[in-house]
Amino acid sequence: MAWGVPGASADGFLPMARAQALRDGDRITRTHRGRRWLLIQEEGRTFGLEDRCPHLEAALAKGDCDGHRLWCPKHGFCFDLSSGARLSPTPSTTSGDSLAVRPVTFRDLWVGLRLRPGEDTP
């Protein structure tokens, strides 16, 4: 658990950061149950996804972003932030080519991701 950030709740809410501190350009990462998660704030929109490119598992937190697309910093693969679909070098054809995207939730003073059952508790 990150210092000062609560753990995942029983209903799957994984807090990532204090909501009032979130600003455009922020990239917040957190590891939970062995998976790296990424919260991105771009152009007033907040996205939640796994911080792992399906191609060789590179971290995505340092990739370029234009508010709608995220590029893997290692090999330049491009992904849609809303759906997680791979856009290039060729569009996704299978779910294994896409990013794991999770809904962003605001709760009390926190912003976090809504994890699926089994991802939420240790």
C-alpha positions in Angstrom: 0.0 0.0 0.0 1.3 3.5 -0.8 1.9 5.7 2.2 -1.3 7.4 3.3 -3.4 5.8 0.6 -6.0 3.3 1.9 -6.2 -0.2 0.6 -8.8 -1.6 -1.8 -12.3 -1.8 -0.3 -14.4 -5.0 -0.2 -16.6 -3.6 -3.1 -13.5 -3.2 -5.5 -12.7 0.4 -5.1 -8.9 0.9 -5.3 -7.9 4.4 -4.2 -5.2 6.0 -6.3 -4.9 9.6 -5.1 -6.6 12.4 -3.3 -9.2 13.8 -5.8 -8.4 17.5 -5.0 -4.8 17.0 -5.9 -5.4 15.5 -9.4 -4.3 17.8 -12.2 -4.0 17.5 -16.0 -0.9 15.6 -17.0 -0.8 13.6 -13.8 0.1 9.9 -14.0 -0.4 8.0 -10.8 0.7 4.3 -10.5 -0.1 1.8 -7.9 0.6 -2.0 -7.6 -2.2 -4.1 -6.2 -2.1 -7.9 -6.0 0.9 -8.0 -8.3 -0.7 -5.8 -11.1 0.4 -2.3 -11.9 -2.5 0.2 -12.3 -2.3 3.6 -13.9 -4.5 6.7 -13.4 -4.1 9.3 -16.1 -5.6 12.8 -16.0 -5.6 14.5 -19.5 -7.7 17.3 -20.9 -10.0 17.2 -17.9 -10.7 13.5 -18.3 -9.6 10.7 -16.0 -8.7 7.2 -17.3 -7.8 4.0 -15.4 -5.9 1.2 -16.9 -3.4 -1.5 -16.2 0.1 0.0 -16.5 1.4 -2.8 -18.8 1.6 -2.8 -22.6 0.4 -6.2 -23.8 3.5 -6.2 -26.1 6.4 -7.2 -23.9 4.7 -5.8 -20.7 6.4 -2.3 -20.8 5.2 0.3 -18.3 2.9 2.8 -19.9 3.1 5.6 -17.3 5.8 7.4 -19.1 4.3 7.1 -22.6 3.1 10.1 -24.6 -0.6 11.0 -24.4 -2.8 13.3 -26.4 -5.9 13.1 -24.2 -7.4 10.3 -26.2 -4.5 8.0 -27.1 -1.5 6.7 -25.2 1.7 5.5 -26.7 3.9 2.8 -25.2 7.3 4.4 -24.5 9.2 1.2 -25.4 8.0 0.3 -28.9 5.4 3.0 -29.8 2.2 0.9 -29.8 -0.8 3.2 -29.6 -3.9 2.6 -27.4 -7.3 4.2 -27.1 -7.6 5.5 -23.5 -11.4 5.0 -23.3 -11.6 1.4 -24.6 -8.0 0.2 -24.2 -8.1 -1.0 -27.9 -4.8 -1.1 -29.7 -4.9 1.4 -32.6 -1.4 0.8 -34.1 0.8 -0.6 -35.4 -2.4 -2.4 -36.5 -5.8 -2.3 -34.8 -6.6 -4.9 -32.1 -8.0 -8.1 -33.3 -8.1 -10.0 -30.0 -8.7 -9.0 -26.4 -5.1 -9.9 -25.5 -4.0 -7.0 -27.7 -5.9 -4.4 -25.7 -5.3 -2.7 -22.3 -7.2 -3.7 -19.2 -9.3 -0.6 -18.6 -11.2 0.0 -15.4 -13.8 2.6 -14.5 -12.6 5.7 -12.5 -14.6 6.4 -9.4 -14.6 9.3 -7.0 -15.3 8.4 -3.4 -15.1 10.8 -0.4 -11.7 12.5 -0.8 -10.3 9.8 -3.2 -10.2 9.0 -6.8 -9.6 5.4 -7.7 -10.4 2.5 -10.0 -13.3 0.1 -9.8 -11.7 -3.3 -9.9 -13.4 -6.5 -11.0 -14.1 -9.3 -8.5 -10.9 -11.1 -7.6 -8.8 -8.1 -8.3 -10.1 -6.2 -5.3 -9.0 -8.2 -2.2 -5.7 -9.6 -1.2 
